[in-house]
Amino acid sequence: MEEYLTLGHMELVPKHDYAKRETYYLPHHAVLRDSSTTTKLRVVFDASAKSTTGYSLNDLLMVGPRVQRDVYPILLSFRTFQIAVCADLEKMFRQIKISSEDTNWQRILWRDNPKELVKEYRLTTVTYGTSCAPYLSTQTLTQIALDERERYPLASFATLHHFYVDYLLKGAATEKEAVELVWQLKEMMRKGGFNLRKWQSNSETVIKEVPENQNLKVVQNDEEIKVLGIQWNPKSDFFSFSVSLQEQKCAYSKREVLSEIARVFDPLGLLSPCVVF
């Protein structure tokens, strides 16, 4: 929570606003993710919690239309490039400010330690957990791409067609084009207040163009990273799947078979022949 204050993503509620009636308090808790390379601890807010009125914030928010692209065509297109490039946006939702009039609908209670008095804060950016967050964030990226398409054509096209939420999966036919793409994306996102990080590519030439603090460690031949839930080895440039089957039995029930099949995330259907067989 100290980070929220430092980055300006949260502010202390002024005393003269304590009595405001049009407010909502977001319950929150911490989630630990040891597998994450950047954010080990993430704060999760519950905008679906009912207030004394019987309604939650999510019940009353306008969700907006679905503008997010499907994962299937993005992954399919990713496989067609000779030079692959991927990255993600740092704290995507929290880079988007909301109107000061709406911050009281995102109040939270917090204290640094149990001995202190509870203080009232309010979040000043788009909050993950609110029903409108996916639309607001995706539409913001779309608007940046449209505004800058003349200056950064490669980056604009990549943003409009090759982003899945905050994750980029793109590529190019040559290393020269890939390097230009990386430069345009960094510059265009910077103008919109975003920072692309965790860059990875199957080309060392491309990786060298990215500052060391903005890319993943250089992977070894047998190391893999996750791209939209699928394991990818940048060095050898192939997808792989991890399957953990239970101890073999003489017979499996239909429920057990369906349970095992559902464990494998395969949006491209690459394992369908094996699964169906």
Beta strands, then each sheet from edge to edge (+ up, - down):
strand 1: 10-12
strand 2: 28-32
strand 3: 41-45
strand 4: 83-89
strand 5: 107-110
strand 6: 119-123
strand 7: 163-164
strand 8: 167-172
strand 9: 196-201
strand 10: 225-227
strand 11: 230-233
strand 12: 238-240
sheet 1: 1+ 6- 5+
sheet 2: 2+ 3-
sheet 3: 7+ 8- 4+ 9-
sheet 4: 10+ 11- 12+
end
